[in-house]
Amino acid sequence: MTSTPPLITTSTELSKAQLAYLWIKERITSGEFTPGYRLVLSTIATNLDMSVVPVREAVRRLEAEGSVNFERNVGASVAMVDESEYRVIMETLGVLEGAATALSFAYITDRDLAVARSIIREMDESLANFDPKTFTQKNQEFHQILYSKCPNHRLTELADSEWERLNNIRTSSFSFVPDRARESVAEHYQLLDLIETSSTGRGIEEAVRAHRTATLETYLTNHWKTHRTL
């Protein structure tokens, strides 16, 4: 492994273990450390100019989050994508996001809707030079705008937590089903139209859940077809 200068500068507010955690997590999230990539603690410690102890603590934290696997006598490696976990996260996110968006309905401002439409336009324009990772980031921004005004803060925290879990498994559904991206953009436009014309949040909750379910079902169907032909 070649030495890579850390992107995170030393801060008196962060412990060495926290710095190591953020450094490793950033590379996992960006895809620099791919699933199965071996994490050599001594090398990481050298890159960060610290001892192995805080790096080991950081790896243990990432293991608890599901981002890293650690095997005795083998060491640490970036966790592989768990399809069953992906299904659970998407189903859970659909429920939480749908409920939070419906409750946000009465508090969403014209400015919120304008920002959301701007994001959709960016997603739409990006289809010509499609990048699944960037598209997924914009997708998250779009949905978080719509549910962030939810008065039930616990609900928004849970939805944010599921998005974090989704990011931790380091996969974009759109990498495997790029055609779904165009459908997703169309559904985003429809969802905003629904929010602007609805008098209650009931239909909005159903629309958000259906939107999330459609992505999951498309991914699972494509995955089943792929493995059937192997």
N, C-alpha and C positions, 0 to 999 in steps of 0.2 A: 504493500500500500504506500503510495507516495504521500509525502507530507503536505497537508492542505492547511493553509493559514486559517485560523478560526475566524468565523464571520461575526462572532459575538465578542465584544470587547469586555475586558475585566471590569467589574463593578463592585464597589464596596457593599452594595445592597444585596448582592447575590453570593451564595456560598459556592465553593468550587464544585460541589456535587450538583448544584442547580445549573451552573454554567455548563458542566459536562452533559447534563440531561438535555438542555436546550440545544447544545451543539449537535448531539447525536440525533435528537428528534427532528431538527431542521433538515438533516440530510436524509432521514428516512422519509419524511413528508415530501421532500423535493424529488425523491426517486434516485438520488445519488447512491444511497445505500438501498439496494433492491432486495426483495424477499429472498431469504437464504444467504444473504451476504454475511460473512463472518466478521464479528466485531472483536478485534484484537485489543484487549484492554491496555496493554503496555504501549501499543502504537498510538492509541487515542490519547493516553496520558502524556506521551511525548509531544504530540501535536498541540496539546493544550497547556503544556508546561506545568504539569501537576503530577502528583503521585497516582498510583493505581487505585488507591482507596476510594476517593470521591467518584472516580469513573465507575468502579464496581457498584457503588451506591446508586449512581444514575442508571446503570443497566438494570439493577433490581427494580427500580421504579418503573422503567419502561416495560420490564417483564410483567409487572403487576397490571399495567395498562393493556397488555396484550400485543405490544409492538415488537417485543423481543422474546426469543426463546432461549433458555439457558439449560444446558445439559451437563451433568457432572462428567468430568474427564473429556469433555468435548469443547465446552465453552459457550459463548453467546453468539447468536446470529439473529438477523432480522426475521421476524415471523412471516410465514407464508400466508397468503390470502385464504381465509376460512369461509367457504361459500355458505355454510350453515349459519355462521355468525352474520354474514352479510344479509341473509334473509331476515334474521331476527331484528337486526338494526333497522332495515328498511320498513318492516312491518310496524315496529315500535315508533319510528320517526313519523310514519304516516298518521298514526293515531294522535301523537303529541302535537305535531305540526298542524294537523287539521283543527284540533280543539283550540290551540293557541291562536291560530289565524282567525277563527270564528270569533273568539273573544276580543281580538284586536280590532275587529271590524268597526266598532263604534268610535275608535280613537285614531284610526288612520287618517292622516291629513292629505290635502291635495299635494303638498310637497313630497310626502312619502310615495304617493302614487306616481308623481313625476319622476322621482329617482328610480323607482322600480321599472317604469317604462324605459328609462334611459339604459338601464342594465339589460333589459330584454333586447333593445336595439343593438347593443354591443354583442350579445349572444347571437342574434340573428346574423349580423355582419360577419361574425367570426366563422360561420359555417363554411364560407368559401375557402378558408385556410384553417381547417379544423384542428384544434388542439384540445384533447379531452380534459387535460388537467386544468387549463385555464377556463374552459367551459364549465367545469364542475365548480370551480371557485366562484364564478359569476352566478351560477345556479344557487349556491349557498347564500350569497349576498342577497339575491332576490328574495328568497324565502324568509330570511331573517328580518328583512325590512317589514314584511307583511305580518309577522307574528311578534315582533319586538315590542309592540304597544300593548300586548296582553297584560291586563291588570293582575293576573295570577302569576306572580314572579316565579313561583316554584315550577310552573308549567313551562315557562320560557327557559329556565335553567335546565330542566330535563331535556327539552328539545335541543338546546345547545350542546348538552352532554352527548346526545345521540349523534349529532353532527360530528363531534370530536371523535367518537368511536368509529364513525364511518371514515373519517380522515386517517385514523390510526391503522386501518387495514389496507391503506395505500392502494386503493383501486378505484377507477372511475368506470361506472357502468357503461359510459359512452365510449370507452376504449374498445369494448367488445361489441357494442351495438350502436355504432355511430349514426345509423339512420334514425334512431330514437331521439337524437338531439334535435332534429328538425321538428318532430312531433312535440317534443317538450317545449320548444319555443312557442309553437302555436297554442299549446295549452296554457302557457304563461299569459299570453295576450287574452285568452278567454277568461282566465281567472281574474285578471284586472278589470275586464269589462263587467264581470259578475259582481265584483266588489263595488264598482262605481254605480251599479244599477239596482243592487239588492236592498231590501228593507230590513232583512235579518241575516244572521250569520249561519243559519242552518244549511243552506245550500252551499255556502262557501266551505264549510267543514267537509262536506261530502266531496266537493270538487277537488280539494287538496288531497284527500285520502285516495281518491281515484287516480289522481295524477301520479302520486308516489307508487301506487300499486301497479300502474301501467309500466313504469320503468322497471320495477322488480320482475314482473311477469315477462317482459320482453327479454331481459337479461337471462332469466332462468330457461326460457324457451330456447334461446340461442345457444346457451351452454349445453342443454340436453341434446340438441341437434348435432352440435360439434362433437360431443363425446360419443354419440351413437355411431358416427361415421369413422371413429378411430379404430 
